[in-house]
Amino acid sequence: FERKKVSVLTMKIENINLSNSHKIGSDTKTNSLIMSKSRIERLQEIAMKIIYSTTYRNTITIIILSQAILYALDDPFLDPKVILSKILFIGQVIVFFIYFLDIIIRFLSCPDYYFKQLRNYFDIGVFLISVIPFLYFQISDTENIYLRSLRSLIFAKLLFQIESLNISLETIISSLPFILLVAVCFIIPLSLLSILGVYLYSGSLYSCNGINTTYIDNKFSCLDWGGDWLIQDLTFDTYFQSLSSIFQMITTEGWSYIMFNVWDSQGHNLQPKKNFSLLGTFYIIACFIVGNILMITMVISIIVAKYMEEKKKRGLNFSL
């Protein structure tokens, strides 16, 4: 009976030791996981501090501007044995290495959200485009020229580095849906003005060229006398041509040229006469009021309002 007691006690002690060993093993595993998590969190904190520091941003900005100097000195026909080409190559390698470190630091700062931001894809794409000509030497001259021209996209990083430019970019992106809504609202009055322009001035903005037009009255007399019946640069013959002419008037580029042609117009297939009818001024003014004054003013007001909202979100004080 005593031997049985001793065996039972020994079995209990062994079970207790086994449970303690399992607890110790699990505790060591949890401690190692906690240590690894703490190290990752420390790396994330360090990366976040680096990214949001002003010195780091200013350093990246200076590097981008210095790369502009390297691009200005770079020449695809430069002899690679010349000292200048070697210096430029070393400078480009250093710059690309710094950009690669920037990508790694940004990934370490928030690995879960890194690929959810568009600017990170942009950084990776520009970095790969810039590195390909240095790593892959079997590309043709035309492909090399295209890749070298695409390297200039690296300067778009300034939009993300400089705070004011970043706010402007975010403002434009957030304003696009409202600007498109304004464009949809104004497409109806602009279409009506385009149709009115076709009705009033279709086939009227032509003139006879190449001969003396003193006794020329219409298209047929011009052709009979050996002249050329030519169309003006901006007309109202079709709906899309009329809409294109109105759009150019909205931008205030060449609007006076269109207005003078409208003044001189006598009618369909008729030779224009200087200041024949000034009633076309009302049509030009209507296009200006609808397109330039109303539509562009609304677009500018939307951009300014979005800019103020973005500035309030970031708690900044500088103005537009």
C-alpha positions as CSV (number, residue, x, y, z in Angstrom):
1,F,0.0,0.0,0.0
2,E,2.9,2.4,0.8
3,R,4.5,1.5,-2.4
4,K,1.4,2.5,-4.3
5,K,1.3,5.8,-2.5
6,V,4.9,6.5,-3.4
7,S,4.2,5.7,-7.1
8,V,1.1,7.9,-7.1
9,L,3.1,10.8,-5.6
10,T,5.9,10.4,-8.0
11,M,3.4,10.4,-11.0
12,K,1.9,13.6,-9.6
13,I,5.3,15.3,-9.2
14,E,6.2,14.3,-12.8
15,N,2.9,15.7,-14.1
16,I,3.5,18.9,-12.2
17,N,7.1,19.2,-13.7
18,L,5.8,18.5,-17.2
19,S,3.1,21.2,-16.8
20,N,5.6,23.6,-15.5
21,S,8.0,22.9,-18.3
22,H,5.2,23.5,-20.8
23,K,4.3,26.8,-19.1
24,I,7.9,27.8,-19.2
25,G,8.1,27.0,-22.9
26,S,4.9,28.9,-23.7
27,D,6.1,31.8,-21.6
28,T,9.3,31.9,-23.5
29,K,7.5,31.8,-26.8
30,T,5.1,34.6,-25.7
31,N,8.1,36.6,-24.5
32,S,9.9,36.2,-27.8
33,L,6.8,37.3,-29.7
34,I,6.4,40.3,-27.4
35,M,10.1,41.1,-28.0
36,S,9.8,40.8,-31.7
37,K,6.6,43.0,-31.7
38,S,8.3,45.6,-29.6
39,R,11.2,45.7,-32.0
40,I,8.9,46.1,-35.0
41,E,7.0,48.8,-33.2
42,R,10.3,50.6,-32.4
43,L,11.3,50.4,-36.1
44,Q,7.9,51.8,-37.1
45,E,8.2,54.7,-34.6
46,I,11.7,55.5,-35.8
47,A,10.5,55.4,-39.4
48,M,7.5,57.6,-38.6
49,K,9.8,60.1,-36.8
50,I,12.1,60.2,-39.8
51,I,9.3,60.7,-42.4
52,Y,7.6,63.5,-40.5
53,S,10.7,65.4,-39.6
54,T,11.3,68.7,-41.5
55,T,15.0,68.0,-41.9
56,Y,14.2,64.7,-43.8
57,R,11.7,66.5,-46.1
58,N,14.1,69.3,-46.8
59,T,16.9,66.8,-47.5
60,I,14.7,64.9,-50.0
61,T,13.7,68.2,-51.6
62,I,17.3,69.3,-52.0
63,I,18.2,65.9,-53.5
64,I,15.3,66.2,-56.1
65,L,16.6,69.7,-57.0
66,S,20.1,68.5,-57.3
67,Q,19.0,65.7,-59.6
68,A,17.6,68.5,-61.9
69,I,21.2,69.7,-62.2
70,L,22.4,66.2,-63.0
71,Y,19.7,65.9,-65.7
72,A,20.7,69.2,-67.1
73,L,24.4,68.1,-67.4
74,D,23.6,64.6,-68.7
75,D,24.0,64.0,-72.4
76,P,23.2,60.7,-74.1
77,F,26.0,61.3,-76.6
78,L,28.6,62.0,-73.9
79,D,31.6,59.7,-74.0
80,P,31.4,57.3,-70.9
81,K,35.2,57.6,-70.5
82,V,35.1,61.3,-69.8
83,I,35.4,62.3,-66.2
84,L,32.2,64.3,-66.3
85,S,30.2,61.2,-67.3
86,K,31.7,59.2,-64.5
87,I,30.9,61.9,-62.0
88,L,27.3,62.0,-63.3
89,F,27.0,58.2,-63.1
90,I,28.2,58.2,-59.5
91,G,25.8,61.0,-58.6
92,Q,22.9,59.2,-60.2
93,V,23.7,56.0,-58.3
94,I,23.8,57.9,-55.0
95,V,20.5,59.6,-55.7
96,F,18.8,56.3,-56.7
97,F,20.2,54.7,-53.5
98,I,18.7,57.5,-51.4
99,Y,15.3,57.1,-53.2
100,F,15.5,53.4,-52.5
101,L,16.1,54.1,-48.8
102,D,13.1,56.5,-48.9
103,I,10.9,53.8,-50.2
104,I,12.0,51.3,-47.5
105,I,11.6,53.9,-44.7
106,R,8.1,54.7,-45.9
107,F,7.2,51.0,-46.0
108,L,8.6,50.4,-42.5
109,S,6.6,53.3,-41.1
110,C,3.2,51.7,-42.0
111,P,3.5,48.4,-43.9
112,D,-0.2,47.7,-43.6
113,Y,-1.2,50.9,-45.4
114,Y,1.8,51.4,-47.7
115,F,0.2,49.9,-50.8
116,K,-3.1,51.7,-50.1
117,Q,-1.7,55.1,-51.0
118,L,-1.3,56.2,-54.6
119,R,1.8,58.2,-54.1
120,N,3.7,55.1,-53.0
121,Y,3.0,53.3,-56.3
122,F,4.1,56.5,-58.0
123,D,7.4,56.5,-56.1
124,I,8.1,52.9,-57.0
125,G,7.2,53.3,-60.6
126,V,9.4,56.4,-61.1
127,F,12.3,54.7,-59.2
128,L,12.1,51.7,-61.6
129,I,11.9,53.9,-64.7
130,S,15.0,55.7,-63.5
131,V,17.0,52.6,-62.7
132,I,16.2,50.6,-65.9
133,P,18.6,52.5,-68.2
134,F,21.5,51.8,-65.7
135,L,20.8,48.1,-65.1
136,Y,19.6,47.0,-68.6
137,F,22.2,48.0,-71.2
138,Q,20.6,46.2,-74.2
139,I,17.9,48.8,-74.9
140,S,17.8,50.8,-78.1
141,D,18.6,54.5,-78.4
142,T,15.0,55.4,-78.9
143,E,13.9,53.4,-75.8
144,N,16.7,55.0,-73.9
145,I,15.5,58.5,-74.9
146,Y,11.9,57.7,-73.8
147,L,13.1,56.3,-70.5
148,R,15.3,59.3,-69.9
149,S,12.4,61.7,-70.6
150,L,10.2,59.7,-68.2
151,R,12.8,60.3,-65.5
152,S,11.6,63.8,-65.2
153,L,8.5,62.5,-63.4
154,I,10.7,62.3,-60.3
155,F,10.2,66.1,-59.9
156,A,6.5,65.4,-59.2
157,K,7.7,64.2,-55.8
158,L,8.0,67.9,-54.9
159,L,4.2,67.9,-54.8
160,F,4.4,65.4,-51.9
161,Q,7.4,67.0,-50.2
162,I,6.4,70.7,-50.1
163,E,3.4,71.2,-47.9
164,S,1.8,74.0,-49.9
165,L,2.1,72.1,-53.2
166,N,0.7,69.0,-51.5
167,I,-2.3,70.9,-50.3
168,S,-2.8,72.3,-53.8
169,L,-2.7,68.8,-55.2
170,E,-5.2,67.4,-52.7
171,T,-7.4,70.4,-53.3
172,I,-7.5,69.8,-57.1
173,I,-8.2,66.1,-56.7
174,S,-11.0,66.7,-54.2
175,S,-12.5,69.4,-56.4
176,L,-12.7,67.2,-59.6
177,P,-16.1,65.6,-58.9
178,F,-17.7,69.1,-58.3
179,I,-16.0,70.5,-61.3
180,L,-17.3,67.7,-63.5
181,L,-20.8,68.4,-62.0
182,V,-20.5,72.0,-63.0
183,A,-19.4,71.0,-66.5
184,V,-22.4,68.7,-66.8
185,C,-24.7,71.5,-65.7
186,F,-23.3,74.0,-68.2
187,I,-23.2,71.6,-71.1
188,I,-26.9,72.3,-71.8
189,P,-26.6,76.1,-72.2
190,L,-23.3,75.7,-74.1
191,S,-25.0,73.2,-76.4
192,L,-27.9,75.7,-77.0
193,L,-25.4,78.4,-77.8
194,S,-23.6,76.1,-80.2
195,I,-26.8,75.2,-82.0
196,L,-27.7,78.9,-82.2
197,G,-24.2,79.6,-83.7
198,V,-24.8,76.9,-86.4
199,Y,-28.2,78.4,-87.2
200,L,-26.9,82.0,-87.5
201,Y,-23.4,81.6,-89.0
202,S,-23.2,78.2,-90.7
203,G,-21.4,78.7,-94.1
204,S,-21.0,82.5,-93.4
205,L,-17.4,82.6,-92.2
206,Y,-15.8,82.1,-95.6
207,S,-14.0,84.7,-97.8
208,C,-12.6,85.0,-101.3
209,N,-8.8,85.0,-101.5
210,G,-6.2,85.2,-104.3
211,I,-7.9,87.9,-106.4
212,N,-9.2,91.5,-106.1
213,T,-12.5,91.2,-104.1
214,T,-13.9,94.6,-104.9
215,Y,-16.6,93.2,-107.2
216,I,-16.9,89.8,-105.6
217,D,-20.3,89.3,-103.9
218,N,-20.6,85.6,-103.2
219,K,-18.9,82.2,-103.5
220,F,-19.8,81.6,-107.2
221,S,-18.5,84.9,-108.5
222,C,-15.3,84.3,-106.6
223,L,-14.8,80.9,-108.2
224,D,-15.8,82.3,-111.6
225,W,-13.0,84.9,-111.4
226,G,-10.4,82.3,-110.4
227,G,-10.4,83.0,-106.7
228,D,-10.2,80.6,-103.7
229,W,-13.3,80.3,-101.4
230,L,-11.5,79.6,-98.1
231,I,-12.9,78.9,-94.6
232,Q,-11.8,80.8,-91.5
233,D,-9.8,79.1,-88.8
234,L,-12.8,79.1,-86.4
235,T,-16.3,78.5,-87.7
236,F,-19.8,77.6,-86.8
237,D,-20.6,75.1,-89.6
238,T,-21.2,72.1,-87.4
239,Y,-22.2,71.6,-83.8
240,F,-18.7,70.5,-82.7
241,Q,-17.0,73.3,-84.6
242,S,-19.3,75.7,-83.0
243,L,-18.7,74.2,-79.6
244,S,-14.9,74.4,-80.2
245,S,-15.2,78.1,-81.2
246,I,-17.2,78.9,-78.0
247,F,-14.7,77.0,-75.9
248,Q,-11.9,79.2,-77.3
249,M,-13.9,82.3,-76.6
250,I,-14.4,81.1,-73.0
251,T,-10.6,80.9,-72.6
252,T,-10.3,84.5,-73.9
253,E,-7.9,83.3,-76.5
254,G,-8.7,84.7,-80.0
255,W,-12.2,85.8,-79.1
256,S,-11.7,89.2,-80.9
257,Y,-10.8,87.3,-84.1
258,I,-14.1,85.4,-83.9
259,M,-16.1,88.6,-83.1
260,F,-14.6,90.5,-86.1
261,N,-15.5,87.6,-88.5
262,V,-19.0,87.6,-87.1
263,W,-19.3,91.3,-87.6
264,D,-18.2,91.0,-91.2
265,S,-20.5,88.1,-92.1
266,Q,-23.3,88.8,-94.6
267,G,-24.8,85.4,-94.8
268,H,-24.4,81.9,-96.3
269,N,-21.9,81.8,-99.2
270,L,-21.7,85.6,-99.3
271,Q,-18.5,87.6,-99.4
272,P,-17.9,89.2,-96.0
273,K,-18.1,93.0,-95.7
274,K,-16.3,95.0,-92.9
275,N,-18.6,95.7,-90.0
276,F,-21.7,94.6,-91.9
277,S,-23.7,93.8,-88.7
278,L,-22.8,94.4,-85.1
279,L,-25.7,92.4,-83.8
280,G,-23.3,89.4,-83.4
281,T,-21.9,91.2,-80.4
282,F,-24.9,90.1,-78.4
283,Y,-24.1,86.4,-79.3
284,I,-20.4,86.8,-78.3
285,I,-21.5,88.5,-75.0
286,A,-23.9,85.6,-74.2
287,C,-21.1,83.1,-74.8
288,F,-18.8,85.1,-72.4
289,I,-21.5,85.4,-69.7
290,V,-22.4,81.7,-69.7
291,G,-18.9,80.3,-70.3
292,N,-16.4,82.7,-68.9
293,I,-18.1,84.6,-66.1
294,L,-20.5,82.0,-64.7
295,M,-18.8,78.6,-65.3
296,I,-15.2,79.6,-64.7
297,T,-16.2,81.7,-61.6
298,M,-18.0,78.7,-60.2
299,V,-15.0,76.4,-60.8
300,I,-12.7,78.9,-59.1
301,S,-15.0,79.2,-56.1
302,I,-15.1,75.4,-55.8
303,I,-11.3,75.2,-55.8
304,V,-11.0,78.0,-53.2
305,A,-13.6,76.4,-50.9
306,K,-11.9,73.0,-51.1
307,Y,-8.6,74.7,-50.4
308,M,-9.9,76.3,-47.2
309,E,-11.4,72.9,-46.1
310,E,-8.0,71.2,-46.7
311,K,-6.2,73.9,-44.8
312,K,-8.6,73.6,-41.8
313,K,-8.1,69.9,-41.7
314,R,-4.3,70.3,-41.4
315,G,-4.5,73.3,-39.1
316,L,-2.5,75.6,-41.3
317,N,-2.6,79.4,-41.4
318,F,-1.1,80.4,-44.8
319,S,-3.6,81.6,-47.5
320,L,-4.1,80.7,-51.1
